[in-house]
Amino acid sequence: MELNQRKEQFSKAYVRTVAAVAGCSVDQPENDYDSVDLCLKAVDRDPVQPHRLELQLKCTSRDVLNAESIRYPLNVKNYNDLRVTAFIPRLLVVVLVPENIGEWIQQSEQEMLLRHCAYWLSLRGLPETQNTSRVTVELPRSNQFTAEALQSIMQRISQGDIP
């Protein structure tokens, strides 16, 4: 399997793992026309009208990390798809992995460790860009995509506080 396909599969597995711990179900759209790779539902909060979240996933081993943020070069199409005010909130999730694929996971009978970390960002309402190919977005390092963060995001959605 080609490296970019492995990164895509790893990022989906990472998000599915976080979602399982957070109590969210995960669906995958058949096609990715509008920059949505996975759809999450917090069904335990309101079974009649579950709270939903759509995610665009990216995975990189490039050195994009600085002291405060992750500077990720996002395709303009993805940028535009994610900055619109959609009915279902959308987030960008960037998963950082080691350069060496053999270091992505570590397993024993006691644990499975996924390396390194994922970060999230809402681009909702950001301005149009004059760029034609890429826009560098900054994901704060404080926005780690964890089970607790996902539960908090779903809680905000349930209160009408769309990220």
N, C-alpha and C positions, 0 to 999 in steps of 0.2 A: 504494500500500500504506500502511496506517495506521502511525503511528509506533511503537506498541507491537509490531506485527508485525515491523517492521524491526529493533527492538531484539532481539526473540527470534531472528530469523535471524542477526543479527550475533553474538550470544552463542554460538550453536551453531557458527558458522564459526570463531570465536575458539577455542573448546574443541577443535574438530576439528583445527585447525592445531597447537595444542599437543600433542594426542594423536598426531598423525602424526609429529612430531619425536621424541616420547617412545617411539615404537614400539608404540603401543596402537591397537587397532581400536575403532571406535565404532559402536554400534547405537542406533537410536531406537525406543523402544516406540511401538506404534500409538496407545495411549491413555495419558494422564497421570492415572491415578486416584490414585496414591499418591506424587505429587510427584517423579516420576522423569522427567526430560527426555531424558537420554542415559545409555547404559550403555557403560562402557569395559572392554576386556579387554587384559591384557598377555600375549598368546599366546606370545611368544618365551621366556618364563620357564619355563613348564610346559605343553607342548602338550596333555597329557592332561587337566590340570585348570588351565585358565588363571585367573589372578587377576582378579577383577572388582571394579568400582566403579560405583556409580550416582550420578548428579548431578542436582540441582535447580538450574536456571540462572535467574538474574535479571540484568537489565541496566538501568542507570539513568544519567541525566545529572544527577540531583539532587546537591546539595552534601552528601554524606554522609561526606566524608573529614575526619579530624582528624589530629593529629600521630602518634597511635599506632594508630588503627583506622579501620574503615569502620563506621559505625552505620547498619544497614539495617533498615527496618521490614518484617518478614516476616509474611505472613498466618498466623494461628494454625493453620490446617489444615496448611500447609507445615511449620511449626514442629513440630507433633505428629508428622507423618509422618517427619520427619528425625531426631527425637530418640529414636525407638524403636530397640531393638537388633535390627536386621534381619540376616538371614543374610549378605547382601551389604552391605558398608559403603556408607553414603550420605554425600555431602558437599553443602553449599550452595556454589555458585560465583556470585559477584557480579561482573559485568563493568561497569566504569565507562567511560562514553563522554563526549565533549564534548557540550555543549548543541547546537551547530551540527552537523547531520548531515553537512555537507560536509567536516567535519574528522575524521570517523571513520577514513578511510583516506587515505593519500597514496601515489601510485604513480609509479614511473619505470621505465626499463629495467633499473635495477640493484636496485630494492627495492620492496617493498610494506610500508608501515608501518600497523599497526593501532593506533588510539588508544583508550583509555588503557591500562588494566591490569585484570586479573581477580584476585580474591582468593578463597580457599577457607576453609571452616570445617566441622568435624564437630560436629554437635549431639547426637550419640549420648550418651544418659544425662543430658541436661539435665533439670531438674525441670519438672513440669507448670506451667502458667500459669493465672492467674485471668482474664487478658485474654480478651476475646471477639472481637476483630477482628485485632489485630496485636501482635507481640512484636518489640521492637527488639533485634537481635543485633549483637554486635561482632566483626567479622572483623579479626584483627591484620594490620597492613600488612606484617608479615614473612611472612605466608602468601600470597605471590604465586603465582598459578596458572601456573607455568612448566613447561617440559618436564622440567627437573631435579627440580622439586618433585613432579611426577606420577610420575616414575620412583622417587623416594624413597618416595612413598606406596604405590606398588605393591610395592616391596621390603618395606616394613613389613607390608603385608597378607600377603605370602608367608611372613613369619616369625611370623604370628599376632598381630602388634601392630596391631590394628584401630584406625584413627584415629577 
